[in-house]
Amino acid sequence: MKGMEENSNLLETLLERASEYGKTSIDLAKLKALDKTYYGFLIVAAFYVIAGILIHFFLRKWIKRLVGDYFIKRVLK
């Protein structure tokens, strides 16, 4: 009986440690991803800034005319 109790205690301890190891591994993976994810945010932000500048300088008149024509057509209907 005493041997079975020791085995069950060892099994419980092993399962607890495996669970803690799994949680720690997941937390570590999240932190590593977070460490690299901000580069992605900076790249996307830079893309939007460049796209915004290009649209402002090269397509502003075209978009303004397109939107204005659309609203005039809607109002006159």
ABEGO torsion letter per residue (X at the ends): XAAAAAAAAAAAAAAAAAAAAAAAAAAAAAAAAAAAAAAAAAAAAAAAAAAAAAAAAAAAAAAAAAAAAAAAAAAAX
